[in-house]
Amino acid sequence: MFALSTKGATSTAAKYLAQTQNASDLIGGVSKSGDRYVDHTMFDMVQSLTIADSLKFGKAVLEKMGNINNLHKNRVEQAGFAVLKAPDIPSILVETAFISNVEEERKLKTAKFQQEVAESILAGIKAYFADGATLARRG
């Protein structure tokens, strides 16, 4: 489970994954005020709040995923994946299992496990919003 990090990856593996997966760093944006310092400050404020929301979101989904599969990490990691960089929308990247693990690869191929993954992600989303979360922030 990953959420955006502005300071770098929380592990060597997360750093490697982010470096190899990112094709672009230019995703999302903030409306321009005409003052680059104001724009930068607003962007930082919105993104900081969004990262905090993403970590809460990831925790909610991770808790549900732990009910159906062994978790390799019991916390949300952070990395600079391009798909996580919308500054105003909480986002996470969900790892369901590893195809390099024979047992997990076998599980991934079954309709039952695929359904369990989908249901646990949905349960995590519902738990996140039931706790009063918002869909997006605007700067």
N, CA and C atoms as an extended XYZ file, in Angstrom:
417
Properties=species:S:1:pos:R:3:atomname:S:1:resname:S:1:resid:I:1 pbc="F F F"
N         0.858       -1.166        0.000 N   MET     1
C         0.000        0.000        0.000 CA  MET     1
C         0.897        1.220        0.000 C   MET     1
N         0.649        2.141       -0.914 N   PHE     2
C         1.470        3.339       -1.017 CA  PHE     2
C         0.614        4.598       -1.044 C   PHE     2
N         1.135        5.665       -0.448 N   ALA     3
C         0.601        7.018       -0.563 CA  ALA     3
C         1.767        7.903       -0.981 C   ALA     3
N         1.472        9.095       -1.460 N   LEU     4
C         2.501       10.003       -1.955 CA  LEU     4
C         3.429       10.472       -0.845 C   LEU     4
N         4.687       10.635       -1.192 N   SER     5
C         5.679       11.237       -0.306 CA  SER     5
C         6.337       12.389       -1.042 C   SER     5
N         6.481       13.521       -0.377 N   THR     6
C         7.202       14.649       -0.975 CA  THR     6
C         8.662       14.629       -0.575 C   THR     6
N         9.019       13.786        0.386 N   LYS     7
C        10.387       13.743        0.899 CA  LYS     7
C        11.173       12.552        0.399 C   LYS     7
N        10.554       11.649       -0.289 N   GLY     8
C        11.238       10.452       -0.741 CA  GLY     8
C        10.529        9.212       -0.239 C   GLY     8
N        10.975        8.084       -0.722 N   ALA     9
C        10.347        6.817       -0.396 CA  ALA     9
C        10.649        6.408        1.036 C   ALA     9
N         9.732        5.631        1.621 N   THR    10
C         9.912        5.172        2.995 CA  THR    10
C        10.746        3.900        3.072 C   THR    10
N        11.068        3.316        1.925 N   SER    11
C        11.945        2.151        1.914 CA  SER    11
C        12.704        2.131        0.597 C   SER    11
N        13.774        1.375        0.554 N   THR    12
C        14.561        1.259       -0.668 CA  THR    12
C        13.726        0.677       -1.790 C   THR    12
N        12.907       -0.312       -1.471 N   ALA    13
C        12.051       -0.922       -2.488 CA  ALA    13
C        11.048        0.083       -3.030 C   ALA    13
N        10.465        0.888       -2.151 N   ALA    14
C         9.505        1.901       -2.593 CA  ALA    14
C        10.189        2.920       -3.496 C   ALA    14
N        11.409        3.310       -3.149 N   LYS    15
C        12.159        4.267       -3.968 CA  LYS    15
C        12.435        3.683       -5.347 C   LYS    15
N        12.870        2.442       -5.393 N   TYR    16
C        13.154        1.794       -6.666 CA  TYR    16
C        11.894        1.705       -7.522 C   TYR    16
N        10.788        1.278       -6.914 N   LEU    17
C         9.535        1.169       -7.655 CA  LEU    17
C         9.103        2.509       -8.226 C   LEU    17
N         9.185        3.556       -7.422 N   ALA    18
C         8.772        4.880       -7.889 CA  ALA    18
C         9.654        5.346       -9.036 C   ALA    18
N        10.956        5.132       -8.932 N   GLN    19
C        11.879        5.567       -9.981 CA  GLN    19
C        11.627        4.826      -11.284 C   GLN    19
N        11.318        3.548      -11.194 N   THR    20
C        11.146        2.763      -12.407 CA  THR    20
C         9.753        2.880      -13.010 C   THR    20
N         8.773        3.304      -12.238 N   GLN    21
C         7.404        3.350      -12.727 CA  GLN    21
C         6.954        4.723      -13.215 C   GLN    21
N         7.632        5.783      -12.798 N   ASN    22
C         7.173        7.120      -13.150 CA  ASN    22
C         7.614        7.517      -14.548 C   ASN    22
N         6.645        7.881      -15.363 N   ALA    23
C         6.953        8.397      -16.688 CA  ALA    23
C         6.858        9.913      -16.696 C   ALA    23
N         6.155       10.462      -15.727 N   SER    24
C         5.958       11.904      -15.699 CA  SER    24
C         5.757       12.379      -14.277 C   SER    24
N         6.321       13.526      -13.970 N   ASP    25
C         6.110       14.144      -12.665 CA  ASP    25
C         5.078       15.257      -12.739 C   ASP    25
N         4.519       15.506      -13.903 N   LEU    26
C         3.626       16.647      -14.074 CA  LEU    26
C         2.178       16.200      -14.169 C   LEU    26
N         1.621       15.850      -13.040 N   ILE    27
C         0.216       15.456      -12.978 CA  ILE    27
C        -0.471       16.336      -11.953 C   ILE    27
N        -1.641       16.800      -12.273 N   GLY    28
C        -2.372       17.671      -11.360 CA  GLY    28
C        -1.926       19.109      -11.513 C   GLY    28
N        -2.500       19.976      -10.748 N   GLY    29
C        -2.129       21.375      -10.800 CA  GLY    29
C        -2.985       22.198       -9.875 C   GLY    29
N        -2.573       23.425       -9.676 N   VAL    30
C        -3.276       24.362       -8.815 CA  VAL    30
C        -3.520       25.619       -9.624 C   VAL    30
N        -4.691       26.214       -9.472 N   SER    31
C        -4.990       27.430      -10.215 CA  SER    31
C        -3.974       28.511       -9.886 C   SER    31
N        -3.669       29.310      -10.855 N   LYS    32
C        -2.630       30.336      -10.721 CA  LYS    32
C        -3.206       31.626      -10.145 C   LYS    32
N        -2.515       32.200       -9.176 N   SER    33
C        -2.945       33.461       -8.581 CA  SER    33
C        -2.248       34.639       -9.242 C   SER    33
N        -1.218       34.335      -10.005 N   GLY    34
C        -0.408       35.402      -10.570 CA  GLY    34
C         0.844       35.658       -9.752 C   GLY    34
N         0.912       35.093       -8.569 N   ASP    35
C         2.072       35.243       -7.689 CA  ASP    35
C         2.642       33.850       -7.442 C   ASP    35
N         3.847       33.612       -7.929 N   ARG    36
C         4.404       32.258       -7.845 CA  ARG    36
C         4.601       31.799       -6.405 C   ARG    36
N         4.869       32.725       -5.494 N   TYR    37
C         5.042       32.353       -4.086 CA  TYR    37
C         3.711       31.924       -3.464 C   TYR    37
N         2.659       32.647       -3.796 N   VAL    38
C         1.323       32.271       -3.316 CA  VAL    38
C         0.925       30.925       -3.920 C   VAL    38
N         1.167       30.772       -5.235 N   ASP    39
C         0.846       29.504       -5.894 CA  ASP    39
C         1.583       28.340       -5.233 C   ASP    39
N         2.860       28.517       -4.981 N   HIS    40
C         3.668       27.458       -4.377 CA  HIS    40
C         3.175       27.137       -2.960 C   HIS    40
N         2.880       28.166       -2.198 N   THR    41
C         2.391       27.972       -0.830 CA  THR    41
C         1.044       27.260       -0.831 C   THR    41
N         0.145       27.687       -1.698 N   MET    42
C        -1.174       27.045       -1.783 CA  MET    42
C        -1.037       25.583       -2.205 C   MET    42
N        -0.179       25.334       -3.189 N   PHE    43
C         0.046       23.966       -3.647 CA  PHE    43
C         0.550       23.100       -2.491 C   PHE    43
N         1.544       23.603       -1.762 N   ASP    44
C         2.108       22.854       -0.632 CA  ASP    44
C         1.062       22.569        0.441 C   ASP    44
N         0.231       23.562        0.741 N   MET    45
C        -0.797       23.381        1.768 CA  MET    45
C        -1.812       22.318        1.355 C   MET    45
N        -2.298       22.424        0.128 N   VAL    46
C        -3.288       21.468       -0.358 CA  VAL    46
C        -2.677       20.072       -0.426 C   VAL    46
N        -1.457       19.981       -0.943 N   GLN    47
C        -0.823       18.671       -1.068 CA  GLN    47
C        -0.545       18.042        0.301 C   GLN    47
N        -0.141       18.832        1.273 N   SER    48
C         0.102       18.299        2.621 CA  SER    48
C        -1.173       17.708        3.222 C   SER    48
N        -2.280       18.417        3.074 N   LEU    49
C        -3.561       17.901        3.566 CA  LEU    49
C        -3.975       16.641        2.808 C   LEU    49
N        -3.732       16.631        1.503 N   THR    50
C        -4.097       15.481        0.683 CA  THR    50
C        -3.262       14.260        1.043 C   THR    50
N        -1.975       14.456        1.318 N   ILE    51
C        -1.129       13.332        1.734 CA  ILE    51
C        -1.638       12.754        3.050 C   ILE    51
N        -1.991       13.608        3.991 N   ALA    52
C        -2.538       13.128        5.266 CA  ALA    52
C        -3.819       12.330        5.026 C   ALA    52
N        -4.682       12.831        4.142 N   ASP    53
C        -5.910       12.106        3.805 CA  ASP    53
C        -5.588       10.771        3.132 C   ASP    53
N        -4.591       10.764        2.246 N   SER    54
C        -4.200        9.536        1.553 CA  SER    54
C        -3.698        8.484        2.535 C   SER    54
N        -2.953        8.912        3.547 N   LEU    55
C        -2.456        7.970        4.556 CA  LEU    55
C        -3.612        7.368        5.358 C   LEU    55
N        -4.606        8.191        5.693 N   LYS    56
C        -5.798        7.678        6.390 CA  LYS    56
C        -6.563        6.706        5.487 C   LYS    56
N        -6.696        7.085        4.224 N   PHE    57
C        -7.380        6.258        3.234 CA  PHE    57
C        -6.659        4.915        3.094 C   PHE    57
N        -5.344        4.966        2.939 N   GLY    58
C        -4.557        3.745        2.810 CA  GLY    58
C        -4.670        2.853        4.027 C   GLY    58
N        -4.671        3.454        5.205 N   LYS    59
C        -4.795        2.672        6.444 CA  LYS    59
C        -6.136        1.947        6.490 C   LYS    59
N        -7.202        2.634        6.082 N   ALA    60
C        -8.536        2.018        6.082 CA  ALA    60
C        -8.585        0.819        5.137 C   ALA    60
N        -8.014        0.969        3.945 N   VAL    61
C        -8.010       -0.134        2.978 CA  VAL    61
C        -7.076       -1.250        3.448 C   VAL    61
N        -5.917       -0.887        3.965 N   LEU    62
C        -4.945       -1.878        4.431 CA  LEU    62
C        -5.528       -2.753        5.540 C   LEU    62
N        -6.270       -2.148        6.457 N   GLU    63
C        -6.901       -2.923        7.532 CA  GLU    63
C        -7.844       -3.981        6.964 C   GLU    63
N        -8.586       -3.624        5.941 N   LYS    64
C        -9.521       -4.580        5.326 CA  LYS    64
C        -8.765       -5.640        4.527 C   LYS    64
N        -7.692       -5.251        3.842 N   MET    65
C        -6.893       -6.205        3.068 CA  MET    65
C        -6.252       -7.246        3.986 C   MET    65
N        -5.919       -6.842        5.201 N   GLY    66
C        -5.320       -7.763        6.158 CA  GLY    66
C        -6.246       -8.896        6.560 C   GLY    66
N        -7.536       -8.729        6.312 N   ASN    67
C        -8.501       -9.784        6.635 CA  ASN    67
C        -8.497      -10.918        5.619 C   ASN    67
N        -7.931      -10.676        4.424 N   ILE    68
C        -7.994      -11.701        3.376 CA  ILE    68
C        -6.628      -12.222        2.946 C   ILE    68
N        -5.555      -11.545        3.328 N   ASN    69
C        -4.225      -11.944        2.875 CA  ASN    69
C        -3.196      -11.539        3.923 C   ASN    69
N        -2.071      -12.238        3.940 N   ASN    70
C        -0.980      -11.848        4.825 CA  ASN    70
C        -0.387      -10.540        4.329 C   ASN    70
N        -0.274       -9.563        5.215 N   LEU    71
C         0.306       -8.278        4.839 CA  LEU    71
C         1.824       -8.355        4.941 C   LEU    71
N         2.498       -7.892        3.896 N   HIS    72
C         3.959       -7.859        3.926 CA  HIS    72
C         4.442       -6.683        4.763 C   HIS    72
N         3.637       -5.637        4.830 N   LYS    73
C         3.903       -4.479        5.691 CA  LYS    73
C         2.572       -4.104        6.321 C   LYS    73
N         2.603       -3.752        7.595 N   ASN    74
C         1.349       -3.403        8.270 CA  ASN    74
C         1.146       -1.896        8.346 C   ASN    74
N         1.821       -1.161        7.480 N   ARG    75
C         1.654        0.290        7.430 CA  ARG    75
C         1.650        0.740        5.972 C   ARG    75
N         1.122        1.920        5.752 N   VAL    76
C         1.107        2.505        4.415 CA  VAL    76
C         2.489        3.095        4.151 C   VAL    76
N         3.108        2.684        3.061 N   GLU    77
C         4.402        3.243        2.679 CA  GLU    77
C         4.171        4.483        1.829 C   GLU    77
N         5.215        5.274        1.666 N   GLN    78
C         5.116        6.468        0.841 CA  GLN    78
C         6.208        6.459       -0.215 C   GLN    78
N         5.844        6.882       -1.422 N   ALA    79
C         6.782        6.989       -2.536 CA  ALA    79
C         6.239        8.017       -3.516 C   ALA    79
N         7.075        8.465       -4.414 N   GLY    80
C         6.690        9.513       -5.352 CA  GLY    80
C         6.147        9.003       -6.669 C   GLY    80
N         5.251        8.020       -6.653 N   PHE    81
C         4.655        7.513       -7.884 CA  PHE    81
C         3.840        8.607       -8.573 C   PHE    81
N         3.987        8.718       -9.873 N   ALA    82
C         3.253        9.731      -10.633 CA  ALA    82
C         1.747        9.577      -10.471 C   ALA    82
N         1.248        8.353      -10.375 N   VAL    83
C        -0.199        8.130      -10.256 CA  VAL    83
C        -0.762        8.622       -8.932 C   VAL    83
N         0.098        8.979       -7.988 N   LEU    84
C        -0.352        9.463       -6.682 CA  LEU    84
C        -0.262       10.976       -6.555 C   LEU    84
N         0.139       11.670       -7.619 N   LYS    85
C         0.529       13.071       -7.493 CA  LYS    85
C        -0.557       14.114       -7.701 C   LYS    85
N        -1.798       13.742       -7.878 N   ALA    86
C        -2.849       14.760       -7.937 CA  ALA    86
C        -2.858       15.464       -6.584 C   ALA    86
N        -2.637       16.779       -6.558 N   PRO    87
C        -2.446       17.463       -5.279 CA  PRO    87
C        -3.702       17.614       -4.436 C   PRO    87
N        -4.872       17.391       -5.008 N   ASP    88
C        -6.105       17.671       -4.276 CA  ASP    88
C        -7.037       16.470       -4.119 C   ASP    88
N        -6.598       15.294       -4.528 N   ILE    89
C        -7.437       14.099       -4.443 CA  ILE    89
C        -6.670       13.007       -3.704 C   ILE    89
N        -7.173       12.549       -2.556 N   PRO    90
C        -6.491       11.466       -1.851 CA  PRO    90
C        -6.354       10.249       -2.767 C   PRO    90
N        -5.177        9.657       -2.792 N   SER    91
C        -4.956        8.515       -3.673 CA  SER    91
C        -4.008        7.518       -3.024 C   SER    91
N        -4.214        6.254       -3.384 N   ILE    92
C        -3.360        5.177       -2.898 CA  ILE    92
C        -3.082        4.219       -4.050 C   ILE    92
N        -2.028        3.473       -3.924 N   LEU    93
C        -1.690        2.405       -4.855 CA  LEU    93
C        -1.747        1.116       -4.046 C   LEU    93
N        -2.607        0.194       -4.448 N   VAL    94
C        -2.855       -1.023       -3.673 CA  VAL    94
C        -2.100       -2.198       -4.284 C   VAL    94
N        -1.276       -2.853       -3.465 N   GLU    95
C        -0.647       -4.114       -3.855 CA  GLU    95
C        -1.513       -5.230       -3.293 C   GLU    95
N        -1.992       -6.099       -4.167 N   THR    96
C        -2.895       -7.156       -3.718 CA  THR    96
C        -2.162       -8.427       -3.324 C   THR    96
N        -1.103       -8.753       -4.034 N   ALA    97
C        -0.294       -9.948       -3.778 CA  ALA    97
C         0.914       -9.863       -4.708 C   ALA    97
N         1.838      -10.792       -4.544 N   PHE    98
C         3.053      -10.777       -5.359 CA  PHE    98
C         3.093      -11.998       -6.271 C   PHE    98
N         3.229      -11.760       -7.579 N   ILE    99
C         3.305      -12.886       -8.512 CA  ILE    99
C         4.635      -13.622       -8.398 C   ILE    99
N         5.604      -13.033       -7.726 N   SER   100
C         6.880      -13.720       -7.498 CA  SER   100
C         6.763      -14.776       -6.393 C   SER   100
N         5.654      -14.778       -5.675 N   ASN   101
C         5.378      -15.769       -4.639 CA  ASN   101
C         4.389      -16.774       -5.229 C   ASN   101
N         4.810      -18.030       -5.344 N   VAL   102
C         3.996      -19.049       -6.010 CA  VAL   102
C         2.605      -19.174       -5.392 C   VAL   102
N         2.531      -19.183       -4.070 N   GLU   103
C         1.232      -19.320       -3.402 CA  GLU   103
C         0.339      -18.107       -3.678 C   GLU   103
N         0.912      -16.906       -3.619 N   GLU   104
C         0.120      -15.704       -3.877 CA  GLU   104
C        -0.286      -15.616       -5.345 C   GLU   104
N         0.592      -16.044       -6.245 N   GLU   105
C         0.241      -16.053       -7.668 CA  GLU   105
C        -0.953      -16.972       -7.907 C   GLU   105
N        -0.940      -18.134       -7.270 N   ARG   106
C        -2.050      -19.082       -7.399 CA  ARG   106
C        -3.352      -18.444       -6.912 C   ARG   106
N        -3.292      -17.770       -5.754 N   LYS   107
C        -4.484      -17.109       -5.214 CA  LYS   107
C        -4.995      -16.022       -6.154 C   LYS   107
N        -4.067      -15.266       -6.742 N   LEU   108
C        -4.464      -14.175       -7.637 CA  LEU   108
C        -5.263      -14.667       -8.839 C   LEU   108
N        -5.045      -15.904       -9.231 N   LYS   109
C        -5.718      -16.465      -10.405 CA  LYS   109
C        -7.147      -16.915      -10.115 C   LYS   109
N        -7.519      -16.992       -8.844 N   THR   110
C        -8.849      -17.509       -8.513 CA  THR   110
C        -9.886      -16.387       -8.451 C   THR   110
N       -11.061      -16.693       -8.947 N   ALA   111
C       -12.159      -15.722       -8.906 CA  ALA   111
C       -12.529      -15.388       -7.460 C   ALA   111
N       -12.430      -16.376       -6.580 N   LYS   112
C       -12.772      -16.161       -5.169 CA  LYS   112
C       -11.862      -15.099       -4.553 C   LYS   112
N       -10.564      -15.224       -4.751 N   PHE   113
C        -9.628      -14.253       -4.175 CA  PHE   113
C        -9.802      -12.879       -4.824 C   PHE   113
N       -10.012      -12.847       -6.133 N   GLN   114
C       -10.238      -11.574       -6.820 CA  GLN   114
C       -11.460      -10.868       -6.246 C   GLN   114
N       -12.510      -11.626       -5.970 N   GLN   115
C       -13.722      -11.054       -5.373 CA  GLN   115
C       -13.438      -10.552       -3.963 C   GLN   115
N       -12.675      -11.333       -3.192 N   GLU   116
C       -12.317      -10.918       -1.830 CA  GLU   116
C       -11.501       -9.626       -1.843 C   GLU   116
N       -10.575       -9.509       -2.791 N   VAL   117
C        -9.768       -8.288       -2.914 CA  VAL   117
C       -10.676       -7.105       -3.214 C   VAL   117
N       -11.551       -7.270       -4.201 N   ALA   118
C       -12.463       -6.183       -4.572 CA  ALA   118
C       -13.345       -5.777       -3.388 C   ALA   118
N       -13.870       -6.761       -2.676 N   GLU   119
C       -14.738       -6.465       -1.535 CA  GLU   119
C       -13.973       -5.796       -0.395 C   GLU   119
N       -12.732       -6.203       -0.168 N   SER   120
C       -11.966       -5.585        0.921 CA  SER   120
C       -11.564       -4.158        0.567 C   SER   120
N       -11.256       -3.902       -0.694 N   ILE   121
C       -10.954       -2.526       -1.112 CA  ILE   121
C       -12.201       -1.659       -0.954 C   ILE   121
N       -13.346       -2.171       -1.396 N   LEU   122
C       -14.603       -1.430       -1.240 CA  LEU   122
C       -14.913       -1.176        0.235 C   LEU   122
N       -14.704       -2.174        1.080 N   ALA   123
C       -14.952       -1.998        2.518 CA  ALA   123
C       -14.030       -0.924        3.096 C   ALA   123
N       -12.782       -0.884        2.634 N   GLY   124
C       -11.851        0.150        3.078 CA  GLY   124
C       -12.281        1.533        2.632 C   GLY   124
N       -12.763        1.631        1.396 N   ILE   125
C       -13.260        2.915        0.879 CA  ILE   125
C       -14.452        3.384        1.712 C   ILE   125
N       -15.378        2.467        1.974 N   LYS   126
C       -16.555        2.819        2.778 CA  LYS   126
C       -16.153        3.248        4.185 C   LYS   126
N       -15.192        2.551        4.781 N   ALA   127
C       -14.728        2.904        6.129 CA  ALA   127
C       -14.085        4.287        6.130 C   ALA   127
N       -13.321        4.592        5.106 N   TYR   128
C       -12.670        5.900        4.986 CA  TYR   128
C       -13.712        7.016        4.939 C   TYR   128
N       -14.727        6.859        4.098 N   PHE   129
C       -15.750        7.900        3.984 CA  PHE   129
C       -16.693        7.923        5.184 C   PHE   129
N       -16.909        6.785        5.827 N   ALA   130
C       -17.760        6.747        7.022 CA  ALA   130
C       -17.140        7.539        8.166 C   ALA   130
N       -15.832        7.728        8.102 N   ASP   131
C       -15.110        8.470        9.140 CA  ASP   131
C       -15.093        9.976        8.850 C   ASP   131
N       -15.899       10.421        7.884 N   GLY   132
C       -16.030       11.851        7.611 CA  GLY   132
C       -15.075       12.412        6.580 C   GLY   132
N       -14.455       11.554        5.788 N   ALA   133
C       -13.497       12.016        4.779 CA  ALA   133
C       -14.199       12.756        3.644 C   ALA   133
N       -13.432       13.619        2.977 N   THR   134
C       -13.939       14.323        1.802 CA  THR   134
C       -13.315       13.719        0.556 C   THR   134
N       -13.968       13.927       -0.568 N   LEU   135
C       -13.492       13.366       -1.828 CA  LEU   135
C       -12.287       14.117       -2.366 C   LEU   135
N       -12.310       15.447       -2.292 N   ALA   136
C       -11.202       16.240       -2.832 CA  ALA   136
C       -11.128       17.572       -2.106 C   ALA   136
N        -9.967       18.172       -2.192 N   ARG   137
C        -9.747       19.501       -1.611 CA  ARG   137
C        -9.440       20.465       -2.741 C   ARG   137
N        -9.853       21.677       -2.595 N   ARG   138
C        -9.542       22.717       -3.580 CA  ARG   138
C        -8.796       23.829       -2.886 C   ARG   138
N        -7.712       24.261       -3.521 N   GLY   139
C        -6.887       25.332       -2.947 CA  GLY   139
C        -7.421       26.699       -3.235 C   GLY   139
